[in-house]
Amino acid sequence: MGIRSSLEANFDFEIIDEFLDHYAMMLEIMEPLMVDLGNTERYKRSVEELFRIFHNIKSATGYLQVEPMVRLATFVEDALEQLRTRDKAANDETITWLISVSDMFVQWQEDFKMDNELTKIHFSLLILPDMEKA
């Protein structure tokens, strides 16, 4: 049984469809915001929007009890909380890590579409980059 079938066994179709629609919209803007973290003028707006996106993913997947997604979204939200306290642009290592995280969430979107089991979280995503390095 794939992830979509599993959710459909426990939740109303409309809830799942609404989640997937919002999830798709968040994924669409996620990577451009991550790239914008390297731009000093757009940094604050981008980090705040990314924090909101990951908070929303964490909340929605928590409600749907999709634990791998909850765990990764929480981990990223915590990292973004650290970035929110800074005024300078993010370094390339941080941006590259975040884009890899985005790729994982895109893979999960594909898992939903194909009704596959969720792809396992890549271990490298659980290692925070050196966010202080210039």
C-alpha positions, 0 to 999 in steps of 0.5 A: 500500500502506497502513501496515498492509499494509506492516507485515503484509508484514514482521512477524507479525500478532500483533506488529502487533495487540499493538502496535496494542492497546497503542498504543490504550491509550496514546493513551486516557490521553495527553491527560488526562495532558497536561491534568494537566501544568497541575496542580501536584499531578499534574504529576510523576506525569503528566510521568513517565507521559507520558515512559514512553508516548512512550519506549514508542511510540519503542521499538515503532515503532523495532522496526517501522521506522515512521520518522515515528512514531519521529522524533516520539516521540523529539522529544517524549520529549526535550521531556518530559525537559526538563519532568521536571527542573521542579517547577512546572506546565506553561504553556498553550502547552506543554500545547496543543503536546502536545495537538496532538502527541497529535492527530497520533498519533491521526491515525496510529492512524486511518491504521493502521485505514484502511490508509492511508499515514501522514499527514505530520507537521505542521510546527508540531509540530516547533517547541518551545513556550516551556516556561519561560514562566509 
